[in-house]
Amino acid sequence: PAPCLAVMRSCTPTAGLSPHGDASSFCPAPDPTVRFAALGVFTVDAHTAHRREIRSTWMSSAQKAAILCRFVLFGLSTTQRSLLEAATHRDMLFLRAQAHESCKIEPLLKLLLWLECAAAAWPSAKLIGKGDDDMWVHLPAIADALHATMQLIDLNASRADAPRLYWGQMESYHWHL
């Protein structure tokens, strides 16, 4: 599936991440760097091979496309292997939720926490995106299409009623409470 990119406000991993620390260790301080987009690639502890393949293929074009990419995982009770991987690659972001959350609420909870974190951590990003670790994307082509789309609907306007953009595939979830 194609990644979803939503216009919002815009996350960088924190060095020395501790999954038992305060909230700031889960969502980094605001980064004023101007970015076109921040793309969260949703993953889980066990998908090490998925992340390795993504790093060696399409994620390597992220800088050229001006899209900041981060693997997004739940951080409470995460594995030592994932913490070591995060320290090594510095491209993983942990959200404040149990690493082994119920599959009934995990997708929506991860999305809501990611959007909240990304908006706070990358306030200058024009777009926030979400994708899964089983996707392949051509980031430069996506960036070109999004730039063209934004120009067409004048998203660069600072008006309060400026249009919003949803680009990609929509899925729906329910809570099963």
N, C-alpha and C positions, 0 to 999 in steps of 0.2 A: 504493500500500500504506500501511497505517496505521503510524505510528511505533511502535517497540517501547520500552517503558519497563520497566526492571528495577530492583528494589529493591537498592540497594547504598549506598555512600556516594558523595558527590558529586564547570568550567574557565573563566576570563576571559582575554581576549587580553593578551599582554604588550606594553607600549609599546616602540617601538624594536626590534621583532623582527628578529633576524638569523638567516637560515636556516643560518648556519655557526657559530652561537654554541654555548654549552654547553646541557645539557639543560634548564636552567631557562628558556631562551628559547623552548622548545617547549611546556612545560607550566608554567603559572604557579604561583606560590607559593600555598599554601592560603588560601582566602578564607573567613573565619568567618561571613560573612553567611548567615543562615538562609534557605534556599530550599526550595520545594516540589519542584522538579525542574530538572534540567539536560538539555537536549535537544541532541544533536549531529546536525547535518544534514550528512551525508556528501556531498562534492562533489569536483570536480577543477578544475584551473586553467582549463580551457577553458569551463567552465559559467558564465561571467559573467552571461549573460542569465537563467539559472535563478535565480541569487542575487538579481539585481535584481528579478525578479518576486516572489520570496518576501519580500524586504524591503518591497515596496510592497503586499503583501496580508496573508497570515496571520501573518507574523512580528511585525507591528505590534501584535498582540493578546497577545504573550508576557508583557508586564509585567502586564497585567490578569489573566492566568491564573497568575501567579507562577511562570512557567517561564522559566528562562534559556536562550536559544537561541544556539548558535554553529555557524557553518559549519566543518566539519572537513576539512582537507586534509593531505596529506603535505607536509612543509616543506623537505626537502633538495632542492636544485636546482629550487625553484619559480620561477616567472616574476616579473620585476620588476613586471609588471602586477598580479599577485596580491598582492605585498607592498604596493604602493601602495593597492590596494583595502582591504587589511586595515588600513592606517594611517588611511584615510579613514573607514571604517565601524566599526572596532573591534568587529566581531562575527565574526571569523575566528580559528580556532585551528589552528596548524600542529603536526603530529606529527613526531617524529624518524624519518623514513623517506624514501626517494627519491620525488620527486614523480611519477615515471613508472615506478612499480612494476608488475611483471608482473600482468596481469589474473587470473592463476591463483592468486595469493596475496594480492592487494590487498584484497579484501573482508574476509577474516578478520583479516589483519594490522591493518587500519585499525580494526576493531571492538575487537580486544584492546588496542591502544594507546590508543584513545579511552576505554575503560572504566578502564584503569589511570590515565590522566591525570585523568579526571573525578573518580574516587574520591579522588585526592590533592589536586586543586585545589579541589573543592567538598565538603569533608567533611561539611557540615551539610545537604546536599541529601538529601531522603528518597528520591528516585528519580533514576535516570540513564536517559536515553532515547537512541534511535538512530533516525534516519530518513534518507531520501535526498533529494537536491535535485529530484527529479521528483514529489514528493508534495504534496498540499494537505491541510492539517489545520485543524480548528476547535479551536484551543487551549483556549478557555474551556470548551467541552463536554467535551473530553478531560480537562481538569483536574477538572471536576465528577465525571465518571465515576470517575476515579482516587481522588479524595477519598472517594467513597462506597464504593468497593471496599476501600480501606485501612481504613475504619471497620468494614466487615463482617468482615474477617479479622484485625482488631486488630493491624495492622502497627506501630502506635505503641508497642507493648510493648517494653521493653528486655530481654526474655528472649533468651538465646542461641539458643533453639530457635524463635524467632518465625518464622512462615511467610514464604516469599519470594513475590514477585509477578512473573509474566511476563505482559505485556499487549500484544497485537498479533499480528503475523504472524511466523511462524518460517520462516527459510530455512536451508538447510544448505550447507556448503562442504566441499571437500576440498583437500588441499595439492598434489596432483600432483607429488610430489617424485621 
